[in-house]
């Protein structure tokens, strides 16, 4: 007989928390809650109550549970949660989710498109995709995701949960998780979330005495006062306030007749003593005795497999025919011991995990070991190939049977398969289980696999510590070859983490083990890793001589050919990608040829990630050469189709910078807004820094110094000053911005700073000004001649569209000085054509060369100045507009006054009588410049500045210059 309470008892505070959280989610204020407590304490009942209330509010509900079988199944609770929602609802069609379908298809296999190769997305990509899905689902009424038994879940799920709860504050999402207070990643996450105030944690304690009495009455459909005192005392002592144990013990009393109802009154017949653990075990032993022997054997075999089990596996272990098997399963269900698992039609689950534990505990140790041994042998020799779950199950059974070495082999193989699939966290868990169990002969190989899993999962220090502890192996042996490949794998991980010294040590260790003549495939892999290592800063002077890039290129070329011949397509792609970078120094045609080869190999061998990498790099090169982003857009579409979210963010950074250079401000801002936050959340610092720099460059190219400084501060906080983007920050951003402030001295200093950095570091960013803007300024200042200009033209960076426009201007200035106006005019025509995609650079170029053209008597400097002045006045870049007007006056040309401009003045200042001329001074005051600086930037006299300052003080009512500057800063900070 079952004894289950129809109501929740003693959890009013927790129900209040759930109700409050659901209300908040309806107001688009996300909440994360965790229920913490021992098995049977009532967590699942509260989850059910939350689901019931959410359904009542019209919220979509996603509910999943981790496996309690001990198997490591990546994302199991998330797979179940999404299946609970979309098995019936089908694939969501919201266009906002289209880029995330490939990533989510890992959780919902039905969403996989036929013919799609799939992309091994990172955990953070998957987490971001899940967050977007939940926010779309909750757009109308809010959304609830319920994940139970997180103490049993895999590390990948823990990482996804951490990401979701850290980023749901402003989204209509309620996250509710349950777990036991057992040490592990899940508990660590919960404690950390509680300390960081991103989640509420409610620890469920045992029921009090009166609550035990109320719960007992609810189970018996009687008032609390009707419960016999002896029964209450027994249940209170032995259940210790645990609702599940109370219900199990109560059911045993009813089944054995020791509690019965006579004439409408409940009475106790017998109350023998006993300890709590033995009571629950004896209770289930007695219930088993009352079942038919085949049903009893089936339940014991099922309990051996865990609290959840597959019918197929159970049939393999028991040998029952279909009819008998399902007859016995029905009997077990009717007895209230097991139930079908709603998440999977082939699975059953015990009513509570304690049930399976209690059944197993009813057997003597030898009988348990024998049962586990027979089950392991039946599964292992069933003739069916074992997947990762099957290997873990066999390993667990072998361990229960006392076969530690056999269990280690199965755990290790499952871990290696997890590693190959990209589930690094789960691989680490399984390999850590295998390592202490492994036989002496197998332990080193397990440790090597564990170290690689840790390195690829981000724990490079842990991997290196394991590597240092490995026993030595004979050189030039089979073990040495395996160990050499192991060190190559660690070197690659260190290169990707930009850990130069560690990578160099691993390369050297591999060389020693493999000897002077390693097998061709391993030699190729070693050369490629060493080639990437040569590009990282810090190598020369640390035990390794300086490597000529030409030598590196030659070695990598041979490695690429060897990798192709040896059937190593991934190594070949790595090599051709590196060659594309190295060959930029020869020209972009050579670089593109290497990328085209990479594209061909990746397509031929069905390597979708490498194929999209090639498309992205080809698109980036095309954008740099021509300023045309069409190929980049195609690469982004391919990355989106593949679900490669990190690559998509990389392309977004390039597209944002392209939009900036082409003065498409709204487009650039939309891309930055869409991707900068997402790239930060997923930890993609490379893309995040580039997007931040694009934002700073946009501010600089609009003449907005304060906005540029704020964006560069964010760039610095993201580690930008230690990245390869420093030259772009100094040249493309700061120096260009200085020119829009008419500060050529500061612009030249920024360009010199970029050049100095590039001379000290390998750099393949060619838009820093070294090959375009810097030669132009030096020619204008009389510091550079044609030799320097031709050197810039001959360099790979000199062929890029952005740089060629400035080189054409410099060439025109030199020809004009030599008295060749026709030649200069021809170069100016070329400049006009090349600069058409870049409006700001085009008009700045006209302003820069006008003075030289007027002095040397060539071109149409007055017309150029008028065009530039009109453009920069309309763009609100007052220093350049004013400088153009001053230059026109010096040329004796008439200068029309802009009688408009009132629309740019904020309403409070306009109503105070501030004029457009005074406002031009006002907007410079946040930087607290002196009168001389303002005069130079606006091309007016210091005396005029004094008059404007006096008028501004009077009209704004500010007491002094400092107060006026502070007021100007406040106005600049307010949105337009």
Beta strands, then each sheet from edge to edge (+ up, - down):
strand 1: 31-36
strand 2: 60-65
strand 3: 143-148
strand 4: 173-179
strand 5: 200-203
strand 6: 259-262
strand 7: 265-268
strand 8: 308-310
strand 9: 338-340
strand 10: 347-350
sheet 1: 2+ 3+ 4+ 1+ 5+
sheet 2: 6+ 7-
sheet 3: 8+ 10- 9+
end
